[in-house]
Amino acid sequence: MQKKEFIEDGFILLSRKIFNSKTFSSLNAIQKLITIYLILMANHKDNEWWNSYHKKFIIIKRGSFITSIESIRTKIKDRLVTTKKIRTCVELLKSMQFLTIETASGYSHITIEKYEQYQNGDNYKANKRASRGQAEGKPRATNNNGNNENNGKNVKDIYMEAVYLTKDEYKKLKEKFGNEVTQEKIEELNNYIKSKGKEKVYSSHYHTILNWDRKNKGSRDSPKKMMGIDEVLKITEKEVN
């Protein structure tokens, strides 16, 4: 019997009710695209996010996520979707009470108002059994969107905006480095990936963090000998692949 292959990164439920939605019909084509991306970016379940400014974990609820306008633009990757158009769309959706947004230094906390109503398969009359099976899956992390129970330990959660780790990998990092140092390493890797203007998903961010620490252990007192994250990423790709 052929082994069933599961699609990575999960899914969202998209109701046909949008055809009659006043909110959706009021948007132009680009705004509709941005709206769907915002739903895709929302957490499928509650997750922790490390606030580096206040040095503490914050619970980001299901249907919410941490992002920035630039991050949304990078995620969509379309020259027609500009920063200005994203900002205008987010403000429009806010005025329509489709979402709420709390802005702080460098990031925004967005909540999709009726996420639970539309992303819970039990709320759909047709194919209720199938819908329930879809809705009971598991996600990807701070901005986690996976819904596949069968992916198990291989499901990767998103930490910050661009770092992907399984729950087991994240747990191992915290056991090795402690909470605060782990978050610093994740933040440094996240900032590197974002600074390149693309979100390439490397084979293993977990091994990248370990390699970076291991290769620089003997160079702490000599910054000139310390290896940069780009060098470590290249080495990690070769080791993992």
TITI-91209 format. One record per atom (N, C-alpha, C): x negated, y, z. Coordinates in steps of 0.001 Angstrom, whole numbers, plus 500000, padded with zeros to 6 digits. Layout:
BEGIN
XYZ ...
***
This chain:
BEGIN
499154498793500000 500000500000500000 499119501257500000 499416502162499089 498608503377498989 498829504280500195 497724504756500760 497804505634501924 498393506985501530 499341507435502331 499989508713502039 499023509860502294 498916510749501337 498031511902501481 498841513121501901 498431513731502995 499154514879503513 498524516181503009 499378517164502792 498926518472502330 498446519270503530 497252519807503441 496676520557504560 497318521934504712 497175522480505904 497536523864506233 499024524113506436 499854523050506346 501252523199506722 502120523951505727 503250524467506213 504231525070505327 505149525993506126 505990526731505411 507055527500506045 508372527086505405 509469527377506073 510795527169505498 511233528482504856 511705528410503614 512160529613502917 513633529417502554 514490530116503237 515934529956503059 516431530596501755 517363529910501084 517969530488499881 518874531671500228 519060531876501517 519867533010501962 519231534340501560 517943534319501236 517258535564500859 517860536169499585 518515535321498758 519140535853497546 520236536872497883 520846536712499063 521921537614499489 521495538531500629 520182538535500905 519670539333502019 519546540809501628 520118541686502434 520015543122502171 518559543580502285 517861543009503255 516450543377503446 515629542988502223 515729541734501803 514901541235500703 515257541911499383 516546542136499149 516967542759497889 516590544235497819 516262544824498980 515853546234499007 514372546413498682 513636545309498611 512195545371498362 511882545213496886 510793545855496446 510342545616495079 509517544323495047 509059543929493862 508384542637493700 507134542506494574 506324543549494621 505099543495495424 505427543429496909 506432544175497327 506834544143498727 507381542779499133 508067542115498202 508554540756498477 507388539795498655 506378539954497820 505178539116497932 504500539335499277 504326540576499668 503692540903500951 504493540302502102 505825540395502029 506689539869503080 506508538368503258 506443537635502150 506245536184502222 504882535859502828 503867536638502467 502532536425503045 502543536665504559 503283537651505012 503367537930506446 503996536754507191 505018536145506598 505643534973507216 504645533807507254 503885533636506167 502880532574506107 501783532757507147 501458534003507465 500369534290508400 500777534141509868 502083534102510136 502555534048511518 502232532708512178 501992532735513486 501737531512514248 502932530578514196 502670529298513998 503738528302514050 504075527952515500 503115528177516394 503372527940517818 502524528916518629 502806529014519926 502061529918520796 500581529548520786 499718530557520772 498276530323520828 497573531443521573 496366531167522015 495563532166522721 494706532948521736 494530534211522008 493621535050521226 492729535817522194 491443535835521891 490478536499522761 490396537979522425 490797538818523371 490696540263523209 489303540688523678 488413540933522717 487014541226523060 486857542570523771 487810543478523556 487730544788524204 488037544676525699 489120543969526013 489518543807527418 488909542567528063 488188541771527261 487510540573527748 488484539612528432 489545539274527739 490505538313528302 491327537695527181 491911536527527483 492782535861526522 494166536495526550 494779536579525369 496149537061525247 496948535983524529 498142535690525026 499001534717524375 499696535378523187 499476534811522011 500153535282520802 501273534286520511 502499534737520614 503660533858520574 503933533334519155 504693532263519097 505184531723517824 505908532843517069 505604532978515777 506217534037514979 505445535341515000 504335535378515763 503489536568515849 502083536254515343 501301537287515111 499915537069514718 499128538367514837 497817538208514954 496892539341515014 496281539529513631 496303540751513130 495766540997511792 495397542468511641 495131542880510428 494897544282510089 495366544469508647 495564545703508239 495999545966506866 494968545431505870 493700545635506176 492631545156505294 492622543633505215 492908543006506351 492949541541506399 494056540980505522 495210541639505543 496345541222504712 495978541382503231 495330542497502898 494928542738501514 493951541665501028 492991541324501880 492007540299501539 492669538937501355 493661538661502191 494363537380502125 495135537244500808 495788538306500373 496596538259499151 495723538227497896 494619538963497916 493639538935496819 494252539271495451 494897540391495376 495474540838494096 495235542335493967 494671542756492852 494304544167492671 495518545095492713 496708544551492415 497913545385492443 498428545616493863 497972544773494783 498401544909496177 497353545726496924 497561547013496971 496595547927497584 496865548117499074 495887548687499760 496035548985501185 497239549894501424 497417550887500573 498532551820500717 499874551111500580 499973550197499600 501223549470499385 501540548539500555 500514547934501130 500729547063502286 501214547879503476 500551549009503718 500940549868504843 502386550356504678 502732550753503458 504100551221503176 505111550103503405 504776548903502947 505676547760503093 505877547398504561 504794547378505330 504892547041506757 505764548056507486 505580549330507178 506396550370507803 507865550237507404 508103549862506144 509469549671505665 510129548491506387 509406547387506500 509923546199507190 510177546483508670 509339547343509232 509532547749510625 510830548547510769 511075549466509852 512286550289509898 513542549443509672 513383548327508949 514501547423508699 514684546405509829 513818546487510839 513836545583511996 513548544130511587 512793543976510498 512344542652510092 511167542220510955 510376543197511398 509219542915512241 508969544053513211 508176543759514216 507672544797515115 506153544790514998 505539545924515270 504085546010515159 503521546868516288 502520546322516955 501788547054517988 500363547226517480 499937548459517361 498606548732516808 497637549160517898 496457548543517873 495381548910518794 494137549170517959 493026549415518603 491788549724517901 491316548524517084 491412548649515756 490871547617514877 491795546469514523 492952546384515146 493843545276514810 495300545642515086 496196544839514533 497630545015514753 498236543695515207 499190543778516108 499916542611516609 501318542659515986 501554541777515016 502826541774514281 503698540607514742 504978540863514911 505947539819515268 507082539811514253 507339538656513650 508473538491512735 509712538290513599 510668539204513524 511785539235514470 512639537960514507 512997537419513360 513890536253513339 513156534990512903 511883534917513277 511073533767512884 511684532456513365 512054532398514626 512589531160515195 513879530742514490 514710531691514174 515990531386513523 515791530732512160 514832531280511374 514653530793510008 513598529696509862 512738529524510870 511697528497510785 511996527276511643 513197527171512140 513635525990512894 514568525180512000 514126523991511577 514905523178510657 516269522793511188 516431522749512507 517725522389513097 518803523426512799 518398524616512375 519377525677512099 519965525591510688 519480524631509894 519984524489508529 520993523345508458 522143523600507855 523208522605507787 522866521477506817 522452521819505625 522149520802504618 520850520091504946 520839518762504695 519634517969504943 519067518181506326 519917518155507320 519475518478508676 518388517532509171 518527516269508838 517523515299509293 516165515580508677 516155515868507372 514887516169506689 514284517448507215 515147518440507439 514653519723507943 514031519567509311 514651518715510154 514125518523511497 512746517904511431 512584516946510519 511283516308510374 510217517298509968 510569518260509122 509603519270508682 509249520208509812 510241520555510626 510025521609511618 509266521148512834 509099519810512998 508464519330514218 506972519105514060 506368519732513081 504959519504512834 504048520280513739 502770520242513422 501775520968514201 501026521933513327 500435523005513918 499762524040513165 498257524045513058 497892525380512543 496483525655512295 495846526531513377 496388527810514397 495726528417515586 496008529793515976 495036530770516153 495569532065516533 496504532531515446 496161532344514231 497113532584513153 497397531254512488 498028530315513221 498166528957512793 499447528736512031 499365528059510883 500561527845510095 500782526394509717 499996525472510251 500152524080509872 501361523470510533 502048522569509825 503216521915510391 503117520412510236 501919519841510167 501813518437509841 501341517604511011 502274516926511663 501985516098512822 500951515047512479 501010514528511258 500169513414510872 498729513807510587 498459515089510525 497073515511510321 496245515337511585 496909515275512731 496261514986514002 495093515874514328 493968515223514671 492809515967515123 492153516785514023 492503516526512769 491873517241511660 492523518585511371 493630518881512059 494288520170511846 493411521276512410 493139522300511618 492284523397512068 493107524629512383 492840525198513540 493487526429513957 492634527616513514 493268528750513345 492547529963512955 492249530789514193 491009531140514406 490606531979515530 490171533332514987 490734534392515583 490592535741515063 491225535771513673 490464536023512629 491067536132511298 490494535157510287 489316534602510536 488678533820509472 487883532611509956 487962532282511245 487195531148511773 488146529969512005 487800528808511445 488658527632511505 488007526551512379 488719526125513404 488242525084514312 489399524168514698 489114522880514859 490133521999515425 490190522270516926 491250521825517572 491360522031519013 490237521319519767 489846520151519255 488762519399519882 487433520143519743 487187520734518571 485954521508518361 485921522731519266 487062523407519377 487142524594520232 486886524226521694 487453523102522119 487259522628523489 485788522316523755 485123521683522790 483705521342522941 482834522598523028 483175523614522236 482409524864522290 482547525526523654 483761525525524197 483983526134525523 483252525353526605 483209524026526459 482482523203527439 480978523462527357 480488523727526166 479050523942525966 478611525358526345 479384526369525915 478960527753526079 479745528540527132 480920528037527536 481788528831528406 482718529695527563 483796530184528156 484816530943527427 484275532190526735 483578533032527502 483169534334526970 482150534215525848 481141533356526031 480108533192524997 480707532551523748 481617531602523947 482293530980522803 483017532020521977 483741532924522649 484480533966521936 483534534930521228 482387535210521835 481412536094521201 480878535464519911 480624534148519956 480106533454518779 481165533393517674 482411533155518061 483503533134517089 483668534520516464 483605535553517311 483764536926516822 482640537293515854 481408536859516165 480265537181515306 480402536493513949 480823535221513976 481029534493512721 482188535100511936 483248535449512626 484418536072511988 484025537390511312 483263538217512017 482851539519511470 481964539355510251 481116538316510270 480248538064509114 481085537708507887 482017536769508075 482853536328506956 483675537494506409 484255538300507317 485089539427506882 484261540512506197 483020540682506639 482176541728506066 481814541439504610 481931540166504217 481612539789502843 482785540049501905 483916540464502468 485062540795501631 485773539593501056 485519538416501614 486211537212501152 486324536256502321 487310535367502236 487519534422503324 487235533010502849 485995532789502495 485604531446502076 485660530539503298 486366529417503152 486464528469504258 485303527488504137 484286527662504951 483127526787504917 483506525412505436 482710524401505097 483025523028505464 483259522876506959 482438523516507762 482581523380509211 482077524624509932 482991525408510451 482596526564511256 482054526098512612 482520524957513069 482032524376514326 480536524082514218 480133523394513148 478714523080512963 477893524329512670 478509525314512041 477811526573511791 477429527235513111 478373527296514041 478108527914515353 477041527135516105 477118525806516088 476120524978516780 474738525144516148 474698525151514803 473420525303514109 472783526657514388 473621527674514388 473127529026514640 472483529109516013 473153528512516993 472620528518518355 471347527677518446 471366526481517832 470217525575517922 468987526144517237 469174526716516044 468029527209515280 467440528492515857 468224529178516677 467725530426517264 467318530286518726 467430529068519266 467131528867520681 465709529258521040 464790528915520170 463393529221520474 462970530604520050 463920531412519554 463559532730519031 464210533878519785 464795533587520976 465517534616521720 464644535816522070 463353535529522355 462448536618522754 461756537268521565 462042536764520376 461413537312519170 462473537504518096 463183538622518123 464272538880517173 463877538691515715 462639538974515369 462200538852513984 462283537407513503 462151536447514444 462182535039514070 463593534478514077 464545535227514589 465909534736514688 466547534624513301 467244533537513090 467860533273511791 469209533954511698 469467534584510568 470745535254510364 471849534260510080 473105534693510278 474251533811510077 474360533333508633 473949534180507657 474034533770506255 473099532603505970 471900532626506585 470959531528506414 471510530245507025 472116530382508204 472672529219508896 473828528623508099 474670529484507524 475808529007506734 475328528166505551 474268528613504889 473736527871503746 473222526502504183 472493526467505331 471950525219505828 473074524279506252 474091524835506903 475220524025507378 475955523398506209 476134524158505134 476821523628503956 476077522397503414 474748522459503393 473948521368502879 474045520156503804 474052520392505122 474079519302506089 475416518585506112 476513519381505995 477846518812506104 478282518132504822 477907518713503673 478357518167502372 477531516939501953 
***
